[in-house]
Amino acid sequence: MSEGDQVTDSTFKQEVLDSAIPVLVDFWAPWCGPCRMVGPVVDEIAIQYKDQVKVVKLNTDENPNVASQYGIRSIPTLMIFKGGQKVDMVVGAVPKTTLSNTLEKYL
């Protein structure tokens, strides 16, 4: 996952809320073990749905405003945004099928 796929408190609105296509946001932090487990799954999703879904990561340690705005209590939390609204979320390190199935509903 490249640095370009990171969003911050200051770029969240532009990158996520104003996006023309659905966005999957991976809320994570460097110290979080399960986040490292779900990371490769999120990367695979990004490749599989590359023209249909935008996939970004938000470091909750560095960007507490967005995390608190959306009530992130445990990470990893994967949130799906469509048309500027949060439409769904998955909490914890889930299998790829769970994430795909959740995402498919919004494509």
Jmol script that loads the backbone (N, CA, C; Angstrom):
load data "model"
ATOM      1  N   MET A   1       0.852  -1.185   0.000  1.00  0.00           N
ATOM      2  CA  MET A   1       0.000   0.000   0.000  1.00  0.00           C
ATOM      3  C   MET A   1       0.891   1.239   0.000  1.00  0.00           C
ATOM      4  N   SER A   2       0.738   2.089  -0.962  1.00  0.00           N
ATOM      5  CA  SER A   2       1.625   3.245  -1.091  1.00  0.00           C
ATOM      6  C   SER A   2       1.170   4.389  -0.197  1.00  0.00           C
ATOM      7  N   GLU A   3       2.079   5.295   0.065  1.00  0.00           N
ATOM      8  CA  GLU A   3       1.757   6.454   0.901  1.00  0.00           C
ATOM      9  C   GLU A   3       0.615   7.265   0.292  1.00  0.00           C
ATOM     10  N   GLY A   4       0.497   7.221  -1.024  1.00  0.00           N
ATOM     11  CA  GLY A   4      -0.546   7.977  -1.703  1.00  0.00           C
ATOM     12  C   GLY A   4      -1.949   7.543  -1.297  1.00  0.00           C
ATOM     13  N   ASP A   5      -2.038   6.331  -0.741  1.00  0.00           N
ATOM     14  CA  ASP A   5      -3.338   5.811  -0.352  1.00  0.00           C
ATOM     15  C   ASP A   5      -3.702   6.148   1.095  1.00  0.00           C
ATOM     16  N   GLN A   6      -2.830   6.923   1.751  1.00  0.00           N
ATOM     17  CA  GLN A   6      -3.110   7.349   3.118  1.00  0.00           C
ATOM     18  C   GLN A   6      -3.969   8.611   3.072  1.00  0.00           C
ATOM     19  N   VAL A   7      -4.984   8.668   3.914  1.00  0.00           N
ATOM     20  CA  VAL A   7      -5.732   9.915   4.037  1.00  0.00           C
ATOM     21  C   VAL A   7      -5.536  10.458   5.450  1.00  0.00           C
ATOM     22  N   THR A   8      -5.753  11.752   5.606  1.00  0.00           N
ATOM     23  CA  THR A   8      -5.551  12.413   6.893  1.00  0.00           C
ATOM     24  C   THR A   8      -6.797  13.202   7.258  1.00  0.00           C
ATOM     25  N   ASP A   9      -6.770  13.772   8.459  1.00  0.00           N
ATOM     26  CA  ASP A   9      -7.879  14.643   8.876  1.00  0.00           C
ATOM     27  C   ASP A   9      -8.136  15.726   7.829  1.00  0.00           C
ATOM     28  N   SER A  10      -7.031  16.255   7.256  1.00  0.00           N
ATOM     29  CA  SER A  10      -7.194  17.379   6.327  1.00  0.00           C
ATOM     30  C   SER A  10      -7.594  16.965   4.907  1.00  0.00           C
ATOM     31  N   THR A  11      -7.320  15.717   4.514  1.00  0.00           N
ATOM     32  CA  THR A  11      -7.669  15.299   3.147  1.00  0.00           C
ATOM     33  C   THR A  11      -8.906  14.393   3.093  1.00  0.00           C
ATOM     34  N   PHE A  12      -9.437  14.033   4.256  1.00  0.00           N
ATOM     35  CA  PHE A  12     -10.536  13.060   4.319  1.00  0.00           C
ATOM     36  C   PHE A  12     -11.758  13.483   3.508  1.00  0.00           C
ATOM     37  N   LYS A  13     -12.168  14.733   3.665  1.00  0.00           N
ATOM     38  CA  LYS A  13     -13.369  15.188   2.953  1.00  0.00           C
ATOM     39  C   LYS A  13     -13.172  15.080   1.446  1.00  0.00           C
ATOM     40  N   GLN A  14     -12.058  15.601   0.964  1.00  0.00           N
ATOM     41  CA  GLN A  14     -11.782  15.602  -0.469  1.00  0.00           C
ATOM     42  C   GLN A  14     -11.629  14.186  -1.023  1.00  0.00           C
ATOM     43  N   GLU A  15     -10.855  13.352  -0.321  1.00  0.00           N
ATOM     44  CA  GLU A  15     -10.540  12.015  -0.829  1.00  0.00           C
ATOM     45  C   GLU A  15     -11.676  11.012  -0.650  1.00  0.00           C
ATOM     46  N   VAL A  16     -12.417  11.153   0.446  1.00  0.00           N
ATOM     47  CA  VAL A  16     -13.428  10.153   0.782  1.00  0.00           C
ATOM     48  C   VAL A  16     -14.848  10.662   0.556  1.00  0.00           C
ATOM     49  N   LEU A  17     -15.205  11.733   1.225  1.00  0.00           N
ATOM     50  CA  LEU A  17     -16.589  12.208   1.163  1.00  0.00           C
ATOM     51  C   LEU A  17     -16.958  12.748  -0.208  1.00  0.00           C
ATOM     52  N   ASP A  18     -15.988  13.357  -0.908  1.00  0.00           N
ATOM     53  CA  ASP A  18     -16.283  13.928  -2.225  1.00  0.00           C
ATOM     54  C   ASP A  18     -16.002  12.964  -3.381  1.00  0.00           C
ATOM     55  N   SER A  19     -15.626  11.723  -3.057  1.00  0.00           N
ATOM     56  CA  SER A  19     -15.287  10.757  -4.099  1.00  0.00           C
ATOM     57  C   SER A  19     -16.514  10.384  -4.929  1.00  0.00           C
ATOM     58  N   ALA A  20     -16.291  10.234  -6.239  1.00  0.00           N
ATOM     59  CA  ALA A  20     -17.382   9.870  -7.145  1.00  0.00           C
ATOM     60  C   ALA A  20     -17.740   8.385  -7.031  1.00  0.00           C
ATOM     61  N   ILE A  21     -16.794   7.576  -6.562  1.00  0.00           N
ATOM     62  CA  ILE A  21     -17.046   6.138  -6.414  1.00  0.00           C
ATOM     63  C   ILE A  21     -16.994   5.767  -4.931  1.00  0.00           C
ATOM     64  N   PRO A  22     -17.550   4.598  -4.562  1.00  0.00           N
ATOM     65  CA  PRO A  22     -17.494   4.182  -3.157  1.00  0.00           C
ATOM     66  C   PRO A  22     -16.045   4.114  -2.654  1.00  0.00           C
ATOM     67  N   VAL A  23     -15.866   4.389  -1.367  1.00  0.00           N
ATOM     68  CA  VAL A  23     -14.534   4.373  -0.764  1.00  0.00           C
ATOM     69  C   VAL A  23     -14.525   3.432   0.432  1.00  0.00           C
ATOM     70  N   LEU A  24     -13.504   2.583   0.477  1.00  0.00           N
ATOM     71  CA  LEU A  24     -13.284   1.726   1.636  1.00  0.00           C
ATOM     72  C   LEU A  24     -12.170   2.371   2.445  1.00  0.00           C
ATOM     73  N   VAL A  25     -12.469   2.728   3.687  1.00  0.00           N
ATOM     74  CA  VAL A  25     -11.465   3.350   4.548  1.00  0.00           C
ATOM     75  C   VAL A  25     -11.039   2.353   5.616  1.00  0.00           C
ATOM     76  N   ASP A  26      -9.740   2.093   5.665  1.00  0.00           N
ATOM     77  CA  ASP A  26      -9.160   1.204   6.664  1.00  0.00           C
ATOM     78  C   ASP A  26      -8.612   2.080   7.788  1.00  0.00           C
ATOM     79  N   PHE A  27      -9.315   2.082   8.928  1.00  0.00           N
ATOM     80  CA  PHE A  27      -8.836   2.816  10.105  1.00  0.00           C
ATOM     81  C   PHE A  27      -7.861   1.901  10.845  1.00  0.00           C
ATOM     82  N   TRP A  28      -6.615   2.332  10.989  1.00  0.00           N
ATOM     83  CA  TRP A  28      -5.578   1.470  11.543  1.00  0.00           C
ATOM     84  C   TRP A  28      -4.596   2.293  12.378  1.00  0.00           C
ATOM     85  N   ALA A  29      -3.664   1.600  13.035  1.00  0.00           N
ATOM     86  CA  ALA A  29      -2.554   2.252  13.728  1.00  0.00           C
ATOM     87  C   ALA A  29      -1.359   1.298  13.695  1.00  0.00           C
ATOM     88  N   PRO A  30      -0.145   1.846  13.706  1.00  0.00           N
ATOM     89  CA  PRO A  30       1.062   1.022  13.569  1.00  0.00           C
ATOM     90  C   PRO A  30       1.227  -0.037  14.663  1.00  0.00           C
ATOM     91  N   TRP A  31       0.730   0.225  15.857  1.00  0.00           N
ATOM     92  CA  TRP A  31       0.910  -0.696  16.990  1.00  0.00           C
ATOM     93  C   TRP A  31      -0.131  -1.818  17.029  1.00  0.00           C
ATOM     94  N   CYS A  32      -1.086  -1.784  16.105  1.00  0.00           N
ATOM     95  CA  CYS A  32      -2.225  -2.706  16.163  1.00  0.00           C
ATOM     96  C   CYS A  32      -1.945  -3.994  15.379  1.00  0.00           C
ATOM     97  N   GLY A  33      -1.831  -5.105  16.100  1.00  0.00           N
ATOM     98  CA  GLY A  33      -1.552  -6.408  15.486  1.00  0.00           C
ATOM     99  C   GLY A  33      -2.575  -6.843  14.452  1.00  0.00           C
ATOM    100  N   PRO A  34      -3.861  -6.862  14.818  1.00  0.00           N
ATOM    101  CA  PRO A  34      -4.902  -7.257  13.856  1.00  0.00           C
ATOM    102  C   PRO A  34      -4.921  -6.379  12.600  1.00  0.00           C
ATOM    103  N   CYS A  35      -4.496  -5.112  12.748  1.00  0.00           N
ATOM    104  CA  CYS A  35      -4.443  -4.225  11.580  1.00  0.00           C
ATOM    105  C   CYS A  35      -3.440  -4.760  10.562  1.00  0.00           C
ATOM    106  N   ARG A  36      -2.344  -5.294  11.068  1.00  0.00           N
ATOM    107  CA  ARG A  36      -1.325  -5.851  10.163  1.00  0.00           C
ATOM    108  C   ARG A  36      -1.848  -7.115   9.483  1.00  0.00           C
ATOM    109  N   MET A  37      -2.733  -7.834  10.187  1.00  0.00           N
ATOM    110  CA  MET A  37      -3.326  -9.033   9.590  1.00  0.00           C
ATOM    111  C   MET A  37      -4.293  -8.685   8.475  1.00  0.00           C
ATOM    112  N   VAL A  38      -5.066  -7.631   8.678  1.00  0.00           N
ATOM    113  CA  VAL A  38      -6.088  -7.268   7.699  1.00  0.00           C
ATOM    114  C   VAL A  38      -5.501  -6.452   6.542  1.00  0.00           C
ATOM    115  N   GLY A  39      -4.330  -5.880   6.746  1.00  0.00           N
ATOM    116  CA  GLY A  39      -3.673  -5.063   5.719  1.00  0.00           C
ATOM    117  C   GLY A  39      -3.587  -5.718   4.348  1.00  0.00           C
ATOM    118  N   PRO A  40      -3.021  -6.943   4.274  1.00  0.00           N
ATOM    119  CA  PRO A  40      -2.914  -7.631   2.972  1.00  0.00           C
ATOM    120  C   PRO A  40      -4.273  -7.906   2.330  1.00  0.00           C
ATOM    121  N   VAL A  41      -5.291  -8.159   3.149  1.00  0.00           N
ATOM    122  CA  VAL A  41      -6.646  -8.399   2.643  1.00  0.00           C
ATOM    123  C   VAL A  41      -7.168  -7.123   1.979  1.00  0.00           C
ATOM    124  N   VAL A  42      -6.944  -5.997   2.651  1.00  0.00           N
ATOM    125  CA  VAL A  42      -7.377  -4.706   2.120  1.00  0.00           C
ATOM    126  C   VAL A  42      -6.640  -4.406   0.808  1.00  0.00           C
ATOM    127  N   ASP A  43      -5.347  -4.739   0.765  1.00  0.00           N
ATOM    128  CA  ASP A  43      -4.571  -4.532  -0.458  1.00  0.00           C
ATOM    129  C   ASP A  43      -5.118  -5.371  -1.610  1.00  0.00           C
ATOM    130  N   GLU A  44      -5.505  -6.612  -1.315  1.00  0.00           N
ATOM    131  CA  GLU A  44      -6.078  -7.493  -2.349  1.00  0.00           C
ATOM    132  C   GLU A  44      -7.405  -6.935  -2.865  1.00  0.00           C
ATOM    133  N   ILE A  45      -8.216  -6.436  -1.947  1.00  0.00           N
ATOM    134  CA  ILE A  45      -9.498  -5.822  -2.317  1.00  0.00           C
ATOM    135  C   ILE A  45      -9.248  -4.627  -3.241  1.00  0.00           C
ATOM    136  N   ALA A  46      -8.223  -3.831  -2.897  1.00  0.00           N
ATOM    137  CA  ALA A  46      -7.890  -2.649  -3.701  1.00  0.00           C
ATOM    138  C   ALA A  46      -7.568  -3.041  -5.138  1.00  0.00           C
ATOM    139  N   ILE A  47      -6.853  -4.160  -5.300  1.00  0.00           N
ATOM    140  CA  ILE A  47      -6.487  -4.633  -6.641  1.00  0.00           C
ATOM    141  C   ILE A  47      -7.714  -5.203  -7.356  1.00  0.00           C
ATOM    142  N   GLN A  48      -8.464  -6.022  -6.631  1.00  0.00           N
ATOM    143  CA  GLN A  48      -9.620  -6.705  -7.226  1.00  0.00           C
ATOM    144  C   GLN A  48     -10.697  -5.721  -7.711  1.00  0.00           C
ATOM    145  N   TYR A  49     -10.908  -4.646  -6.960  1.00  0.00           N
ATOM    146  CA  TYR A  49     -11.987  -3.709  -7.291  1.00  0.00           C
ATOM    147  C   TYR A  49     -11.450  -2.363  -7.762  1.00  0.00           C
ATOM    148  N   LYS A  50     -10.255  -2.362  -8.362  1.00  0.00           N
ATOM    149  CA  LYS A  50      -9.550  -1.094  -8.549  1.00  0.00           C
ATOM    150  C   LYS A  50     -10.294  -0.014  -9.320  1.00  0.00           C
ATOM    151  N   ASP A  51     -11.180  -0.376 -10.240  1.00  0.00           N
ATOM    152  CA  ASP A  51     -11.891   0.669 -10.966  1.00  0.00           C
ATOM    153  C   ASP A  51     -13.261   0.996 -10.362  1.00  0.00           C
ATOM    154  N   GLN A  52     -13.660   0.188  -9.368  1.00  0.00           N
ATOM    155  CA  GLN A  52     -14.997   0.363  -8.798  1.00  0.00           C
ATOM    156  C   GLN A  52     -14.990   0.993  -7.417  1.00  0.00           C
ATOM    157  N   VAL A  53     -13.884   0.772  -6.697  1.00  0.00           N
ATOM    158  CA  VAL A  53     -13.799   1.227  -5.317  1.00  0.00           C
ATOM    159  C   VAL A  53     -12.442   1.865  -5.064  1.00  0.00           C
ATOM    160  N   LYS A  54     -12.465   2.957  -4.325  1.00  0.00           N
ATOM    161  CA  LYS A  54     -11.221   3.596  -3.912  1.00  0.00           C
ATOM    162  C   LYS A  54     -10.906   3.062  -2.519  1.00  0.00           C
ATOM    163  N   VAL A  55      -9.672   2.631  -2.304  1.00  0.00           N
ATOM    164  CA  VAL A  55      -9.283   2.094  -1.006  1.00  0.00           C
ATOM    165  C   VAL A  55      -8.215   2.991  -0.380  1.00  0.00           C
ATOM    166  N   VAL A  56      -8.493   3.458   0.824  1.00  0.00           N
ATOM    167  CA  VAL A  56      -7.546   4.339   1.521  1.00  0.00           C
ATOM    168  C   VAL A  56      -7.370   3.883   2.965  1.00  0.00           C
ATOM    169  N   LYS A  57      -6.257   4.333   3.566  1.00  0.00           N
ATOM    170  CA  LYS A  57      -5.998   4.001   4.970  1.00  0.00           C
ATOM    171  C   LYS A  57      -5.854   5.273   5.777  1.00  0.00           C
ATOM    172  N   LEU A  58      -6.378   5.229   6.999  1.00  0.00           N
ATOM    173  CA  LEU A  58      -6.272   6.381   7.874  1.00  0.00           C
ATOM    174  C   LEU A  58      -5.654   5.938   9.202  1.00  0.00           C
ATOM    175  N   ASN A  59      -4.504   6.520   9.525  1.00  0.00           N
ATOM    176  CA  ASN A  59      -3.807   6.219  10.772  1.00  0.00           C
ATOM    177  C   ASN A  59      -4.514   6.974  11.899  1.00  0.00           C
ATOM    178  N   THR A  60      -5.165   6.225  12.792  1.00  0.00           N
ATOM    179  CA  THR A  60      -5.984   6.866  13.835  1.00  0.00           C
ATOM    180  C   THR A  60      -5.147   7.605  14.870  1.00  0.00           C
ATOM    181  N   ASP A  61      -3.881   7.203  15.030  1.00  0.00           N
ATOM    182  CA  ASP A  61      -3.000   7.905  15.971  1.00  0.00           C
ATOM    183  C   ASP A  61      -2.708   9.315  15.476  1.00  0.00           C
ATOM    184  N   GLU A  62      -2.494   9.427  14.172  1.00  0.00           N
ATOM    185  CA  GLU A  62      -2.104  10.711  13.591  1.00  0.00           C
ATOM    186  C   GLU A  62      -3.303  11.572  13.199  1.00  0.00           C
ATOM    187  N   ASN A  63      -4.474  10.942  13.101  1.00  0.00           N
ATOM    188  CA  ASN A  63      -5.667  11.656  12.635  1.00  0.00           C
ATOM    189  C   ASN A  63      -6.860  11.394  13.550  1.00  0.00           C
ATOM    190  N   PRO A  64      -6.775  11.889  14.783  1.00  0.00           N
ATOM    191  CA  PRO A  64      -7.822  11.579  15.765  1.00  0.00           C
ATOM    192  C   PRO A  64      -9.175  12.216  15.464  1.00  0.00           C
ATOM    193  N   ASN A  65      -9.185  13.309  14.695  1.00  0.00           N
ATOM    194  CA  ASN A  65     -10.449  14.015  14.455  1.00  0.00           C
ATOM    195  C   ASN A  65     -11.448  13.176  13.679  1.00  0.00           C
ATOM    196  N   VAL A  66     -11.003  12.618  12.549  1.00  0.00           N
ATOM    197  CA  VAL A  66     -11.897  11.796  11.732  1.00  0.00           C
ATOM    198  C   VAL A  66     -12.303  10.547  12.516  1.00  0.00           C
ATOM    199  N   ALA A  67     -11.327   9.940  13.206  1.00  0.00           N
ATOM    200  CA  ALA A  67     -11.615   8.726  13.976  1.00  0.00           C
ATOM    201  C   ALA A  67     -12.695   8.984  15.029  1.00  0.00           C
ATOM    202  N   SER A  68     -12.599  10.103  15.731  1.00  0.00           N
ATOM    203  CA  SER A  68     -13.600  10.366  16.762  1.00  0.00           C
ATOM    204  C   SER A  68     -14.933  10.793  16.151  1.00  0.00           C
ATOM    205  N   GLN A  69     -14.864  11.481  15.014  1.00  0.00           N
ATOM    206  CA  GLN A  69     -16.080  11.907  14.325  1.00  0.00           C
ATOM    207  C   GLN A  69     -16.948  10.702  13.950  1.00  0.00           C
ATOM    208  N   TYR A  70     -16.288   9.603  13.576  1.00  0.00           N
ATOM    209  CA  TYR A  70     -17.031   8.405  13.173  1.00  0.00           C
ATOM    210  C   TYR A  70     -17.094   7.358  14.282  1.00  0.00           C
ATOM    211  N   GLY A  71     -16.720   7.761  15.492  1.00  0.00           N
ATOM    212  CA  GLY A  71     -16.886   6.873  16.650  1.00  0.00           C
ATOM    213  C   GLY A  71     -16.059   5.608  16.591  1.00  0.00           C
ATOM    214  N   ILE A  72     -14.848   5.713  16.067  1.00  0.00           N
ATOM    215  CA  ILE A  72     -13.984   4.538  15.995  1.00  0.00           C
ATOM    216  C   ILE A  72     -13.507   4.175  17.394  1.00  0.00           C
ATOM    217  N   ARG A  73     -13.917   3.013  17.880  1.00  0.00           N
ATOM    218  CA  ARG A  73     -13.517   2.590  19.219  1.00  0.00           C
ATOM    219  C   ARG A  73     -12.499   1.473  19.196  1.00  0.00           C
ATOM    220  N   SER A  74     -12.579   0.641  18.184  1.00  0.00           N
ATOM    221  CA  SER A  74     -11.580  -0.419  18.081  1.00  0.00           C
ATOM    222  C   SER A  74     -11.102  -0.496  16.647  1.00  0.00           C
ATOM    223  N   ILE A  75      -9.847  -0.855  16.497  1.00  0.00           N
ATOM    224  CA  ILE A  75      -9.297  -0.985  15.153  1.00  0.00           C
ATOM    225  C   ILE A  75      -8.746  -2.395  14.999  1.00  0.00           C
ATOM    226  N   PRO A  76      -8.676  -2.926  13.794  1.00  0.00           N
ATOM    227  CA  PRO A  76      -9.070  -2.250  12.563  1.00  0.00           C
ATOM    228  C   PRO A  76     -10.590  -2.112  12.420  1.00  0.00           C
ATOM    229  N   THR A  77     -10.999  -0.965  11.906  1.00  0.00           N
ATOM    230  CA  THR A  77     -12.382  -0.767  11.484  1.00  0.00           C
ATOM    231  C   THR A  77     -12.340  -0.396  10.013  1.00  0.00           C
ATOM    232  N   LEU A  78     -13.135  -1.080   9.213  1.00  0.00           N
ATOM    233  CA  LEU A  78     -13.204  -0.803   7.784  1.00  0.00           C
ATOM    234  C   LEU A  78     -14.566  -0.186   7.517  1.00  0.00           C
ATOM    235  N   MET A  79     -14.556   1.025   7.000  1.00  0.00           N
ATOM    236  CA  MET A  79     -15.812   1.722   6.733  1.00  0.00           C
ATOM    237  C   MET A  79     -15.997   1.942   5.248  1.00  0.00           C
ATOM    238  N   ILE A  80     -17.233   1.801   4.803  1.00  0.00           N
ATOM    239  CA  ILE A  80     -17.536   2.041   3.398  1.00  0.00           C
ATOM    240  C   ILE A  80     -18.340   3.332   3.303  1.00  0.00           C
ATOM    241  N   PHE A  81     -17.861   4.229   2.454  1.00  0.00           N
ATOM    242  CA  PHE A  81     -18.539   5.502   2.217  1.00  0.00           C
ATOM    243  C   PHE A  81     -19.020   5.537   0.782  1.00  0.00           C
ATOM    244  N   LYS A  82     -20.223   6.046   0.603  1.00  0.00           N
ATOM    245  CA  LYS A  82     -20.759   6.202  -0.747  1.00  0.00           C
ATOM    246  C   LYS A  82     -21.531   7.513  -0.785  1.00  0.00           C
ATOM    247  N   GLY A  83     -21.220   8.351  -1.754  1.00  0.00           N
ATOM    248  CA  GLY A  83     -21.907   9.624  -1.878  1.00  0.00           C
ATOM    249  C   GLY A  83     -21.761  10.500  -0.645  1.00  0.00           C
ATOM    250  N   GLY A  84     -20.600  10.404   0.010  1.00  0.00           N
ATOM    251  CA  GLY A  84     -20.327  11.250   1.162  1.00  0.00           C
ATOM    252  C   GLY A  84     -20.914  10.754   2.474  1.00  0.00           C
ATOM    253  N   GLN A  85     -21.562   9.585   2.425  1.00  0.00           N
ATOM    254  CA  GLN A  85     -22.176   9.031   3.636  1.00  0.00           C
ATOM    255  C   GLN A  85     -21.540   7.704   4.013  1.00  0.00           C
ATOM    256  N   LYS A  86     -21.447   7.461   5.314  1.00  0.00           N
ATOM    257  CA  LYS A  86     -21.011   6.143   5.775  1.00  0.00           C
ATOM    258  C   LYS A  86     -22.165   5.184   5.550  1.00  0.00           C
ATOM    259  N   VAL A  87     -21.955   4.132   4.767  1.00  0.00           N
ATOM    260  CA  VAL A  87     -23.053   3.209   4.480  1.00  0.00           C
ATOM    261  C   VAL A  87     -22.905   1.860   5.179  1.00  0.00           C
ATOM    262  N   ASP A  88     -21.678   1.535   5.589  1.00  0.00           N
ATOM    263  CA  ASP A  88     -21.485   0.241   6.244  1.00  0.00           C
ATOM    264  C   ASP A  88     -20.142   0.218   6.942  1.00  0.00           C
ATOM    265  N   MET A  89     -19.968  -0.757   7.833  1.00  0.00           N
ATOM    266  CA  MET A  89     -18.673  -0.925   8.460  1.00  0.00           C
ATOM    267  C   MET A  89     -18.454  -2.352   8.898  1.00  0.00           C
ATOM    268  N   VAL A  90     -17.188  -2.720   8.966  1.00  0.00           N
ATOM    269  CA  VAL A  90     -16.791  -4.043   9.421  1.00  0.00           C
ATOM    270  C   VAL A  90     -15.701  -3.815  10.463  1.00  0.00           C
ATOM    271  N   VAL A  91     -15.865  -4.395  11.635  1.00  0.00           N
ATOM    272  CA  VAL A  91     -14.878  -4.206  12.690  1.00  0.00           C
ATOM    273  C   VAL A  91     -14.081  -5.488  12.893  1.00  0.00           C
ATOM    274  N   GLY A  92     -12.762  -5.331  13.013  1.00  0.00           N
ATOM    275  CA  GLY A  92     -11.893  -6.470  13.277  1.00  0.00           C
ATOM    276  C   GLY A  92     -11.262  -7.027  12.023  1.00  0.00           C
ATOM    277  N   ALA A  93     -10.343  -7.970  12.236  1.00  0.00           N
ATOM    278  CA  ALA A  93      -9.653  -8.602  11.119  1.00  0.00           C
ATOM    279  C   ALA A  93     -10.566  -9.678  10.550  1.00  0.00           C
ATOM    280  N   VAL A  94     -11.212  -9.368   9.441  1.00  0.00           N
ATOM    281  CA  VAL A  94     -12.178 -10.294   8.852  1.00  0.00           C
ATOM    282  C   VAL A  94     -11.594 -10.961   7.606  1.00  0.00           C
ATOM    283  N   PRO A  95     -12.126 -12.122   7.228  1.00  0.00           N
ATOM    284  CA  PRO A  95     -11.673 -12.764   5.992  1.00  0.00           C
ATOM    285  C   PRO A  95     -12.062 -11.934   4.774  1.00  0.00           C
ATOM    286  N   LYS A  96     -11.337 -12.145   3.698  1.00  0.00           N
ATOM    287  CA  LYS A  96     -11.572 -11.386   2.479  1.00  0.00           C
ATOM    288  C   LYS A  96     -13.003 -11.545   1.972  1.00  0.00           C
ATOM    289  N   THR A  97     -13.578 -12.738   2.101  1.00  0.00           N
ATOM    290  CA  THR A  97     -14.942 -12.974   1.606  1.00  0.00           C
ATOM    291  C   THR A  97     -15.943 -12.074   2.316  1.00  0.00           C
ATOM    292  N   THR A  98     -15.769 -11.896   3.619  1.00  0.00           N
ATOM    293  CA  THR A  98     -16.668 -11.028   4.392  1.00  0.00           C
ATOM    294  C   THR A  98     -16.614  -9.607   3.861  1.00  0.00           C
ATOM    295  N   LEU A  99     -15.393  -9.151   3.623  1.00  0.00           N
ATOM    296  CA  LEU A  99     -15.202  -7.790   3.147  1.00  0.00           C
ATOM    297  C   LEU A  99     -15.754  -7.622   1.734  1.00  0.00           C
ATOM    298  N   SER A 100     -15.486  -8.588   0.869  1.00  0.00           N
ATOM    299  CA  SER A 100     -16.002  -8.542  -0.511  1.00  0.00           C
ATOM    300  C   SER A 100     -17.521  -8.496  -0.525  1.00  0.00           C
ATOM    301  N   ASN A 101     -18.133  -9.375   0.269  1.00  0.00           N
ATOM    302  CA  ASN A 101     -19.598  -9.450   0.301  1.00  0.00           C
ATOM    303  C   ASN A 101     -20.213  -8.148   0.782  1.00  0.00           C
ATOM    304  N   THR A 102     -19.581  -7.526   1.765  1.00  0.00           N
ATOM    305  CA  THR A 102     -20.084  -6.254   2.281  1.00  0.00           C
ATOM    306  C   THR A 102     -19.973  -5.179   1.214  1.00  0.00           C
ATOM    307  N   LEU A 103     -18.827  -5.175   0.544  1.00  0.00           N
ATOM    308  CA  LEU A 103     -18.551  -4.177  -0.478  1.00  0.00           C
ATOM    309  C   LEU A 103     -19.468  -4.306  -1.693  1.00  0.00           C
ATOM    310  N   GLU A 104     -19.715  -5.539  -2.089  1.00  0.00           N
ATOM    311  CA  GLU A 104     -20.533  -5.822  -3.289  1.00  0.00           C
ATOM    312  C   GLU A 104     -21.900  -5.148  -3.240  1.00  0.00           C
ATOM    313  N   LYS A 105     -22.420  -4.983  -2.023  1.00  0.00           N
ATOM    314  CA  LYS A 105     -23.754  -4.390  -1.854  1.00  0.00           C
ATOM    315  C   LYS A 105     -23.822  -2.950  -2.358  1.00  0.00           C
ATOM    316  N   TYR A 106     -22.662  -2.306  -2.450  1.00  0.00           N
ATOM    317  CA  TYR A 106     -22.644  -0.868  -2.762  1.00  0.00           C
ATOM    318  C   TYR A 106     -22.069  -0.543  -4.137  1.00  0.00           C
ATOM    319  N   LEU A 107     -21.808  -1.575  -4.930  1.00  0.00           N
ATOM    320  CA  LEU A 107     -21.204  -1.330  -6.254  1.00  0.00           C
ATOM    321  C   LEU A 107     -22.287  -1.193  -7.321  1.00  0.00           C
TER     322      LEU A 107
END
end "model"
wireframe off; spacefill off
backbone 0.3
color backbone group
